[in-house]
Amino acid sequence: MLTDKELEYLKELENNKEVVYLLNTRECELISKLIKSYKDIQRQLNALQVNK
């Protein structure tokens, strides 16, 4: 799993216009998918912990 620092780095990349300009569409989509997947996993883990 990603650390909080890695997630923040991905979010900065996603919002940084200069970096996004240098990335191709696939790379931007990958970053976006990574962030969404990570958030989904975190949400699922939190739900599991609550159910215990």
C-alpha positions as CSV (number, residue, x, y, z in Angstrom):
1,M,0.0,0.0,0.0
2,L,1.0,3.6,-0.5
3,T,2.2,5.6,2.3
4,D,0.5,8.9,3.1
5,K,3.6,10.7,1.7
6,E,3.4,8.8,-1.6
7,L,-0.3,9.6,-1.9
8,E,0.3,13.3,-1.3
9,Y,3.0,13.1,-4.0
10,L,0.6,11.5,-6.4
11,K,-2.1,14.2,-5.7
12,E,0.5,16.9,-6.3
13,L,1.4,15.3,-9.6
14,E,-2.2,15.1,-10.6
15,N,-2.7,18.8,-9.9
16,N,0.6,20.2,-11.1
17,K,0.0,21.7,-14.6
18,E,3.7,21.7,-15.5
19,V,4.1,18.0,-14.7
20,V,0.8,17.1,-16.4
21,Y,2.0,18.9,-19.5
22,L,5.1,16.6,-19.6
23,L,3.1,13.4,-19.0
24,N,1.2,11.7,-21.7
25,T,-2.5,10.8,-21.3
26,R,-1.8,7.2,-20.2
27,E,0.4,8.4,-17.4
28,C,-2.1,10.9,-16.2
29,E,-4.8,8.3,-16.2
30,L,-2.5,5.9,-14.3
31,I,-1.9,8.5,-11.6
32,S,-5.6,9.2,-11.3
33,K,-6.4,5.4,-11.1
34,L,-3.7,4.9,-8.4
35,I,-5.3,7.6,-6.3
36,K,-8.8,6.3,-6.7
37,S,-7.7,2.7,-6.0
38,Y,-5.8,3.7,-2.9
39,K,-8.8,5.7,-1.6
40,D,-11.1,2.7,-2.2
41,I,-8.7,0.3,-0.4
42,Q,-8.5,2.7,2.5
43,R,-12.3,3.0,2.7
44,Q,-12.6,-0.8,2.6
45,L,-10.0,-1.2,5.4
46,N,-11.7,1.4,7.5
47,A,-15.1,-0.4,7.0
48,L,-13.5,-3.7,8.1
49,Q,-12.0,-2.2,11.2
50,V,-15.4,-0.7,12.2
51,N,-17.1,-4.0,11.7
52,K,-14.7,-5.7,14.1
